[in-house]
Amino acid sequence: MNPKDKLLVFSGNPTQYHSPLFREIEKQNQVCLEVLFGDEIGGKSFYSEEFASEIKWDVPVLEGYKFRFFKNLSSSKRKGFFSRNNPSIVPYVLKSDAKFVLIHGYDTLTSWYVYFASLISFKKIIWRGEAVEPVSTKTFISKLKILIKSAVLPVYFWGCYKVLYSCKLNKKYLENYVRNKNKLISFPCSVDNKFFQENRIVDPKNINTLKKSLNIPLENTIITTCSRLTKRKRTMKIIETISEMDTKKITMLIIGDGPERINLETAAKKFGVSCVCVGFVGQHMVAKLLSISDIFILISEYDASPKALNEAMNFPLAMISSEGVGTCIDLIHENKNGFILKNHNLEKLLDCLNYLVNNKDRLNMMGAFNEKIIADYSYDKGINNIFEVINDYEKN
């Protein structure tokens, strides 16, 4: 590989998930990396109307790599395709001497700016996205989206040098549109495993201290979920199920915030479920909370690649997921480290929880199995594959 090869990366805005990846690429010193951001939100604290609070990551997101912000003509509060509109990025990409451009997704206007600018300037496009097949394809809108994708995406991916997939279901989704299957390269859905493993609480005394600070009885089994609290996450179903369990020595720990929080807390009181909702917290606190947990649940109707599942896998927790979670079949091995529930039939959840709570040895064995699985879902795996792509191009 030529050490002077330049890699441009387009990302919508700084996040706590991408930043460790960028730092690691820079640290490897294999390419000259520059990240192009479409918005500053996430790079500094911002006020969230939904959470009615100031949001600030507790880990560095703009350190350890070269980056550049471009003026966004859209409001940071805007969602969807037009949330990133950065026309000034076009001349920058056109003039850049980079040979390779990594584009995250095709879901913003600016991602298309970067795509066409890269094509025109004969740069090799490496595309990365984490979509999976939608749960429902029966509505008019969903059918229309499928028709548009079927017409547009095969042409779009024809212009890409390589296409990165994050999990088995993501690969299956992309195979519908990528005609040349040799373009598909693995880039596992990952988080900063090292960070979470290093920030685990292992001292029983410290674990008990944190439980006491949250008013959680020491003898209780802690069932945890972590997500943005919307109806799509189906957190209410977890509360209802816990209320039907054989034992009442259970505490539900909810990490996250959102429009459903008040309803969830009200329901927990109504059903007599011990419930602690900590709201939005940074990753250091997430690591501490997962350290005191016993079971992790995420039963979303649809979640392409929720990083919360990866985070939890760095802890000895029994895992329960719905089929709606795109990465579940990669990260959860049935009866080995957890259970996967049919997406439209969650009745098995009660049996799974009763089984785990009443069989602590089995619960502990499942939690210990996570370590074997999560090792294959690291930044290193994906980064090495990108370097191989660049290296193979240079050889040819």
Secondary structure, DSSP 8 states (H G I E B T S, - for coil): --TT-EEEEEESS--TTHHHHHHHHHHHTSSEEEEEES--BTTB-EEETTTTEEE--SS-SSSSS-EEE---SS-TT--SGGG---TTHHHHHHH---SEEEEE-S-SHHHHHHHHHHHHTT-EEEEE------S---SHHHHHHHHHHHHHHHHHHHT-SEEEE-SHHHHHHHTTT-S-GGGEEE------HHHHHHT----HHHHHHHHHHTT--TTSEEEEEES---GGGTHHHHHHHHTTSS-S-EEEEEEB-STTHHHHHHHHHHHT-EEEEEES--HHHHHHHHHT-SEEEE--S-BSS-HHHHHHTTSS-EEEEETTBTTHHHH--BTTTEEEEBTTB-THHHHHHHHHHH-HHHHHHHHHHHHHHHTTSSHHHHHHHHHHHHHHHHH-
